[in-house]
């Protein structure tokens, strides 16, 4: 079980390590690949274009969900995850090697976008595949806690990216960081990828999957069966995951630029605040999952969604206070709410579907929510601020997501104390 958890966490962490780096260095990437006229409005438009390339990767995730979900349900979770990690590690390193707009012109943003598309394809199968793989190995009474390893690795990957970015920024002058230093963390992702590949290659297949295979109950058309037989649970998966993906990407990807460019704080302070927040969120995720194994998933999901609905605006008032410690308190409150919601979700997604079509149905549900709301969160948030002139407007976007999830939870049946089928 230890090897299973590590294999899932390393590979999954790499995915989010890269996404964190892209968020941390978005202002620098914007200058190198989407040049502007130097005015505040021009810089904001350049940042929007950078987030557009980020969102483009998410557009590929539903296709990745279909591809890797099919591989996972037809040929095994292990094969799907092994392919996915290589398809993430190599493009991550390529970002660190890309020529800039100044060097090759329009081809620079085109190549950057193509790399994001390839990474999005990989991510479409990686995260949901790792959740199924880990939870299917676990004992029934520990499914929530086991599944939280996937969410913890998500945060750990983001944290690692933030820490590497912070250390890189601290180790060199700002001029060197902007010129070439930002590339180093991306290239290092290749090493993480090969470690994850080795571990996954030497890990056993999911026992639940092998039982279904030996019983002859696997589906030959998992995508069709998912949409024809489990459309309701898939819709519930989308509605529940909405309040994972939108708040999480606002916190981990958008917040750096929000603090540095919109509110005018230094990049060093923004990175430090982000790192502290990620460290704080990790035990919250694990503790929330542990609680859900004993008392059920639905209650803690509902409580977290209500808290986000009521406290999103006060949190953004704190973020706009101008005080480092008030901002930190606001971010920690945000992380508490988001982390408590994240913990039980992997087990919820696994419990919604049977083994025969689980990999596909989970991947499609998760990636629809991710593509529509997660990948677009930074660009929509930036656009809302630009159109309204109000830096607190993002709070209303978060409140809307919480409201939709609360409606979804009215139709959700908790299966935390039932056996997996």
Secondary structure, DSSP 8 states (H G I E B T S, - for coil): -HHHHHHHHHHHHHHHHHHHHHHHTHHHHHHHHS---SSHHHHHHHHHHHHHHHHHHHHTHHHHHHHHHHHHHHH-HHHHHHHHHHHHHHHHHHHTT---HHHHTTHHHHHHHHHHHHHHHHHHHHHHHHHHHHHHHS-GGGHHHHHHHHHHHHHHHHHHHHHHHHHHHHTS-HHHIIIIIHHHHHHHHHHHHHHHHHHHHTS---HHHHHHHHTT---SSHHHHHHHH-HHHHHHHHHHHHHHHHHHHIIIIIHHHIIIIIS---HHHHHHHHHHHHHHHHHHHHHHHHHHHHH-SHHHHHHHHHHHHHHHHHHHHHHTS--HHHHHHHHHHHHHHHHHHHHHHHHHHHHHS-TTTHHHHHHHHHHHHIIIIITTHHHHHHHHHHHH--TTTHHHHHHHHHHHHHHHHTT----TTS---
